[in-house]
């Protein structure tokens, strides 16, 4: 997240991790994990669905 330098979509994070981003089902577990991290305060979820790192 911090390497991106700005808000990123789940798809971009999946690409960086080497996940198969063409299949939506492969990204949903990642989206759930990122949302959980946002709920715990590690990430910030913007209203447009993008995530940023907390500073």
Wavefront OBJ file of the C-alpha trace (Angstrom):
o trace
v 0.000 0.000 0.000
v 2.699 2.459 0.924
v 4.701 1.653 -2.212
v 1.725 2.671 -4.353
v 1.858 6.209 -3.033
v -1.896 6.697 -3.126
v -5.266 4.990 -3.061
v -5.333 1.572 -4.722
v -8.034 -0.814 -5.813
v -8.158 -4.429 -4.706
v -7.357 -5.480 -8.278
v -4.040 -3.599 -8.211
v -3.073 -5.244 -4.919
v -4.006 -8.649 -6.355
v -1.818 -8.030 -9.398
v 1.104 -7.085 -7.163
v 0.613 -10.267 -5.127
v 0.478 -12.399 -8.269
v -3.168 -13.409 -7.976
v -5.324 -14.248 -10.970
v -7.186 -10.942 -11.249
v -9.278 -11.913 -14.287
v -11.418 -14.156 -12.086
v -13.543 -12.167 -9.672
v -13.737 -15.028 -7.181
v -9.978 -14.865 -6.666
v -10.177 -11.235 -5.521
v -13.098 -11.524 -3.105
v -11.076 -13.172 -0.303
v -8.460 -10.428 -0.684
v -11.183 -7.759 -0.569
v -12.516 -9.315 2.643
v -9.056 -9.326 4.225
v -8.436 -5.719 3.259
v -11.836 -4.678 4.623
v -11.054 -6.473 7.877
v -7.744 -4.607 8.103
v -9.621 -1.359 7.513
v -12.071 -2.215 10.294
v -9.130 -2.798 12.630
v -7.508 0.523 11.698
v -4.546 -0.775 9.693
v -5.934 0.527 6.387
v -8.389 3.234 5.412
v -11.246 2.340 3.052
v -12.454 5.261 0.983
v -16.085 5.643 -0.127
v -15.078 4.861 -3.734
v -13.838 1.402 -2.653
v -10.120 2.155 -2.811
v -7.792 1.547 0.100
v -4.959 3.640 1.500
v -2.382 2.969 4.204
v -2.795 4.626 7.568
v 0.130 6.862 8.404
l 1 2 3 4 5 6 7 8 9 10 11 12 13 14 15 16 17 18 19 20 21 22 23 24 25 26 27 28 29 30 31 32 33 34 35 36 37 38 39 40 41 42 43 44 45 46 47 48 49 50 51 52 53 54 55
